[in-house]
Amino acid sequence: SGVFSAVYASVTHSLWGSILCFVSGVLMDLDHLLDYILAKKRMTFSYKTLLSFFGNEKSGKIYIIFHSYEFIFVLWLIIAIYKLNAVWVGFAVGVTTHLILDKFYNPVRPFVYFLTYRIRRNFTKECIYPEDYFKGME
């Protein structure tokens, strides 16, 4: 997020746009915390605990509601229709680049970042990770 917000600042000269680019790129992961709270009925501030919940626990549900191509599409559509300013574009760049990087760096199934895909599969972890992801963890 830092690199993208710096590039955004140098291209647009929008301080608030670059700040929102950074903040939206980082805070997009708050949906992971929400998933943990819904599943465990408690709060955690431990990154290690969150990693374990998402990466090691085979059963359960993951909603990751902000990690959605549909959300990104609607956001860009609203920006285009209403000709919103560089602050909104910065916000959209932040969440879009976050999602693109997640797609390339996370070991997930191909369609997992489509919210409709996750809805149709009842948000199960099995729809997120490839079949062989949990091998050797049992």
C-alpha positions as CSV (number, residue, x, y, z in Angstrom):
1,S,0.0,0.0,0.0
2,G,2.9,2.4,0.7
3,V,4.4,2.0,-2.7
4,F,1.0,2.4,-4.5
5,S,0.1,5.5,-2.4
6,A,3.4,7.1,-3.1
7,V,3.0,6.5,-6.8
8,Y,-0.5,7.8,-6.6
9,A,0.7,10.9,-4.8
10,S,3.3,11.6,-7.4
11,V,0.9,11.2,-10.3
12,T,-2.1,13.0,-8.9
13,H,-0.6,15.4,-6.4
14,S,-3.5,14.6,-4.2
15,L,-2.5,14.4,-0.6
16,W,-5.9,13.1,0.6
17,G,-6.2,10.7,-2.3
18,S,-2.8,9.2,-1.6
19,I,-3.6,9.0,2.2
20,L,-6.9,7.2,1.3
21,C,-5.1,4.9,-1.1
22,F,-2.8,3.8,1.7
23,V,-5.5,3.6,4.4
24,S,-8.0,1.7,2.2
25,G,-5.3,-0.7,1.1
26,V,-4.4,-1.5,4.7
27,L,-7.8,-1.4,6.3
28,M,-9.4,-3.6,3.6
29,D,-8.1,-6.5,5.8
30,L,-10.5,-5.5,8.6
31,D,-12.9,-8.0,7.1
32,H,-10.5,-10.8,8.3
33,L,-10.9,-9.6,11.8
34,L,-14.7,-9.5,11.4
35,D,-14.6,-13.1,10.2
36,Y,-12.6,-14.1,13.2
37,I,-15.0,-12.4,15.6
38,L,-18.0,-14.0,14.0
39,A,-16.4,-17.5,14.2
40,K,-14.8,-17.3,17.6
41,K,-17.2,-14.9,19.3
42,R,-14.2,-12.9,20.7
43,M,-11.8,-10.3,19.6
44,T,-8.1,-10.7,19.0
45,F,-5.3,-8.3,18.1
46,S,-2.8,-11.1,17.5
47,Y,-1.7,-11.4,13.9
48,K,-0.4,-14.9,14.6
49,T,-3.9,-15.9,15.9
50,L,-5.5,-14.5,12.8
51,L,-3.0,-16.3,10.5
52,S,-3.7,-19.6,12.3
53,F,-7.5,-19.1,12.0
54,F,-7.3,-18.5,8.3
55,G,-4.5,-20.8,7.4
56,N,-4.6,-23.7,9.7
57,E,-8.3,-24.3,10.7
58,K,-9.9,-26.4,7.9
59,S,-13.5,-26.0,8.9
60,G,-15.6,-22.9,9.3
61,K,-16.7,-20.0,7.3
62,I,-14.8,-17.1,5.8
63,Y,-16.8,-14.1,4.5
64,I,-14.0,-11.6,3.6
65,I,-16.8,-9.3,2.5
66,F,-14.5,-6.5,1.2
67,H,-12.4,-8.9,-0.8
68,S,-14.8,-8.9,-3.7
69,Y,-14.5,-8.1,-7.4
70,E,-18.1,-7.1,-7.4
71,F,-17.4,-4.5,-4.6
72,I,-14.5,-3.1,-6.7
73,F,-16.6,-3.0,-9.9
74,V,-19.4,-1.1,-8.2
75,L,-17.0,1.3,-6.6
76,W,-15.3,2.1,-9.9
77,L,-18.7,2.4,-11.6
78,I,-19.9,4.9,-9.1
79,I,-16.6,6.9,-9.5
80,A,-17.1,6.9,-13.2
81,I,-20.8,7.8,-13.2
82,Y,-20.5,10.5,-10.7
83,K,-17.1,11.7,-11.8
84,L,-15.8,11.6,-8.3
85,N,-12.5,13.3,-7.4
86,A,-9.0,12.0,-6.8
87,V,-9.7,11.2,-3.1
88,W,-12.3,8.6,-4.2
89,V,-10.1,7.3,-6.9
90,G,-7.3,7.0,-4.3
91,F,-9.6,5.0,-2.1
92,A,-10.5,2.7,-5.1
93,V,-6.8,2.3,-6.2
94,G,-6.0,1.2,-2.6
95,V,-8.6,-1.5,-2.4
96,T,-8.1,-2.6,-6.0
97,T,-4.4,-3.0,-5.7
98,H,-4.8,-4.8,-2.4
99,L,-7.2,-7.3,-4.1
100,I,-4.9,-7.8,-7.1
101,L,-1.9,-8.5,-4.9
102,D,-4.0,-10.9,-2.7
103,K,-5.0,-12.8,-5.9
104,F,-1.3,-13.3,-6.9
105,Y,0.2,-14.0,-3.5
106,N,-2.5,-16.0,-1.7
107,P,-2.9,-19.8,-2.3
108,V,-6.6,-19.7,-3.1
109,R,-9.0,-21.1,-5.6
110,P,-9.4,-19.1,-8.9
111,F,-12.9,-17.6,-8.3
112,V,-12.6,-17.0,-4.6
113,Y,-12.6,-13.2,-4.9
114,F,-16.0,-13.2,-6.5
115,L,-18.5,-12.7,-3.7
116,T,-21.1,-14.5,-5.7
117,Y,-18.8,-17.6,-5.8
118,R,-18.5,-17.6,-2.0
119,I,-22.2,-17.0,-1.5
120,R,-23.1,-20.0,-3.7
121,R,-20.7,-22.1,-1.7
122,N,-22.1,-20.9,1.7
123,F,-18.8,-19.1,2.6
124,T,-17.1,-22.4,3.6
125,K,-13.3,-22.5,3.9
126,E,-13.4,-25.4,1.5
127,C,-14.4,-23.0,-1.3
128,I,-11.5,-20.7,-0.5
129,Y,-8.5,-23.0,-0.4
130,P,-7.3,-25.6,-3.0
131,E,-8.0,-29.2,-2.1
132,D,-4.4,-30.0,-1.3
133,Y,-3.9,-26.8,0.9
134,F,-4.6,-28.6,4.2
135,K,-2.6,-31.8,3.4
136,G,-0.1,-32.5,6.1
137,M,-1.7,-30.1,8.6
138,E,-3.9,-32.7,10.2
